[in-house]
Amino acid sequence: MLEATLWLFGVCLFVGGIVGLLAGLLGIGGGLIVVPALSVLLPWAGISANLVMPMALATSLASIVITSSSSAYTHYRLGNVQPSVIRTLLPGILFGGLLGSGIADRMPTEYLPKVFGTIVLLLALQMALSLRVKSVRPLPSPLGSMTSGTAIGMIASLAGIGGGSLTVPYLNCHGIEMRKAIGSASLCGVFLALSGVIGFIFFGLTQPEALPPYSVGYVYLPALIGIVVTSVMTTRYGARLATQLPTPIIKRVFAVFLLLVGASMFFS
């Protein structure tokens, strides 16, 4: 068991490097990579099939808290964070994050990969359409922002992602410039992931099945530490790259990335 855990830790170091780069470049917390990776790696570490997806989602959100913090700090220093956007979305995002973790805990585990894949494929479609449709609307009223934030938080927590893949296109179609949308989404992702992971820890500690060693609720610490160690070092490079690349290229990278990940999970 210890040998398998150490092997998983080593692989997660590599995964974390990729996660950090994409977190800075695309404003995502890395869950779109972490969840599929852990859904494959955790069974090899001897974790029960019933626990694999909840632990993948929870560990992903826990890593996002740290990875997005590093990414958000870099974007803030580069002037890519818009505080007014954070204030309008934050209450709904916090509530939605807790709500999503509760739904995921009660959903049959065999449905979770399909839910994840469906969400990501829809995100890819939305981003691909936004490459062609120039539709800019003002940000909604406080009630509308609360509702939007709750939906983003719930869906993101249910999929184990930081919400950047939802928040970035949402802000961009409401007139927020792409780089500021990415930077603001990074900061929103910190709070969203934190609320979601608190829920997953609580539900993991109260569920009947015995949890594996080195876990806190549904959070698996060896995977979390491995991902975080390298991801916090590579987010700064992704954030700088986001500042240098033209917006259409960033959108295309984002759409293709979501399409590949969503298809791999949905048809797995």
N, C-alpha and C positions, 0 to 999 in steps of 0.2 A: 504493500500500500504506500509506504514512504517513497519507494523508488518511482512509482507512478505519479505521486504528487510532485516530486521534484522535476520529473519530466514535463508535467503540465506547466509548472512554474516557468521552465525554460522556454517553452513554446509561447507562453503568454508574454514574455519579454519581447519577442519578435512581433507579436500581434499589437502590443502596446505602442511600438514605434510607428506602425502604420496608422493606428488610431489617432495618435497625437498629431501627425501630419495632416490627416483629413479633418480633424477637429479645428485646427487653425485655418485651413483652406476653405472649408465649406460651412463653418459655424455649427457643426454637429458634434455631439459628445462622443461619438464613436460606437454607439450601440448597434448601428447597422452592420458593423464588423464583429463586435464582441459577441452579440447574441448568437449568430450563426456559428462562430468559431467555438464558443463554449458548448453549444448544443452537440457538437462533435467530440470535443475534448473531455467533457465531464464524465461521460460513460466510460472512457478509457481509464479514468481515475477511480473507477469502482462505485460511482454514485448511482443510486437507484433511478430507473427510468421515470418514475413518478415525480422525482425531484429535479430532474435535469432542466426542464424549461423554466420553472419558477426560480431555480438558482441561477440560471443563465441570465434571466431578466433582472434579478436583484443585484447580481454581481456587476452586470453592465451598468446599472444605474449608479451603484456605488463608485465605480471607476469614473463615471461621467462627472460626479461631484468634483473630483480632483482635476480631471483633464480639462473640463470646461472652465474651471477656476483659472487655470494657467492660461488657457486660450483667451478668456474674457479679459484678463489683466493685460495681456499683450495687445488685444484690440483696443482696450481703453487707452493705453499709452499712445496708440496710433490714431486716436480720435475717431474710432469706428463704433462707439457705443452712444446711443441716443437715450438719455435718462427718461424722457417723457414716455417713451415706448415701454420701458420697464415698469413704470408706475401704473400704466393702464392695464397691462396684461398680468401682472404678478399675482393679484388675489385669486383670479380664476385658475391660473397655472398651479398654485399651491393646492387648491381644493381638488382640481382634476388629477393631480399626481397621486394623492391619497386614494381617490376614488378608483383610479385605474389599477392600483396594486390590489385593492380588495376584489375587484372583478377577476383579475388574473388568478388570485388564490382560489377562487371558487369555480373557475372554468376547468372542465376536463383537460388534462395535460395534452392529450393527442390533438386538441383543437388549437393550441397555442401557436405551433409553427405556421399553420394555415392562416391564422389571424395576423401574425407578424408579416407573412409574405403578401397577403392581400393589402394590408396597410401600405407597405413599401411600394408595391406595384402601382397603387393609386397615386402615391406621392410622385413616382416617376412620370406617370401620365400627366399629372398636374404641372410639373416642372417643364415637361416637353411642350405642352400647350402654351405655357407662359413665354416660351421662346418666340412664339409667333404673334400672340395676342397682346397688344399694348393696352391693357385695361387698368387704369389707375383710379382708385377711389379714395376718398379721405378715410381716416381711421374712424371707426364707429363710436357711438356714445359710450359712456362708462358702463352701462348695462350690457351693451353689445360687446364691449371689450371683455367684460367679465364672462360672458357666455363663450366667446371665442377662446379665451384663456383656459376655461374649464375643459372645453372640447380638446384643445391642444394637449393639456396636461393629462387628461384621461387616456387619450389614444397613445400618447408617447410613453406613459407609464406602462400601459398594457403591452406595448411592443418592446419595452426595455431600452428606449432611446431617449436622448436628451431633448427632443422636440425641435431641434434646429431644422430638421427636414420638413417640419410643419411650419415653424415660426418664420423661417427665411422667406418662403414664397408668400406667406400671409402678409408679412410686412412689406415685401417688395411690390405686391399688387395694390397695396394701400399707399403707395407713393414714397416709401422709404428706400433710398438709394441702396444698391445691392451690398456694398461693403458695410454700410451702417446696419443693414438688416442682418448680415452675418455676425457682426460684432455684438449687436443687441441680443441676437438669438443665443450667442455663447453665454451671456450673463443670465438670461432667462433659463437656460438649460441647467445652470447650477442649482437654482431654487427648485425647479421642476424635479430634477433627479433626487434632490435631498428629501423632498416630500414623499416621492415614490419609494425610496429606499427605506425610509422610516416605516412606511406601511408594510413593505416586504419583510422587514426584520420582525415586526410585531406578529404578522400572520404566520411567519415561519416558526416562531417560538411557540405559537399556540396550536399548530397542526399536530395530528397524532403520530405521524411516522417519525422514527428516530432520524435525526440529522447526522451527516457525516462529521468526522473530526475536522477541526480548523474552520468551522462555519459559525456565523453569527446570524441566527434566523436563516433566511434563504441566501445570505451573502457568503460566498466561498472565498476565504481569505487568501489562500495561495494564488489563485487566479487573479484576484483583485490587486495584490501587491505586485505581481509580475507585470500586469498591464500598466499600472500607474508608474512604476519605476522608469520605464522608457517613454511613456506617452507625454509626461510633463516636460521632457527634454526636447521633443520634436514639435510641440504645438507652436512654438515661436517661429519656426521656419515656415509652417503652413500659413500662419497669420501674415507674415511678410509677403509670402507668395500671393495671397489674396489681395493685398494692396497693389501689387504690381501687375497682375493679370487683367485683361479686359473683361468686363462683366459678362458678355455673351459666352466667352470661353468657360468661365466659372459655372454658368448655368448648364452648359452642355456636359461638363464633367460631372456635375451634380446629377443630372437626369440619367446619364448612362450608368453611373454608379448605383443609383437606386434601382434601376431596371435589373441589373445583374444580381444584386443581392436579393431583391424581392422574388425573382424567378427561382433562384436557387433554394430558398426556403419554402416557397409554395409547392414546388414540385418534388421536394425531398421526401 
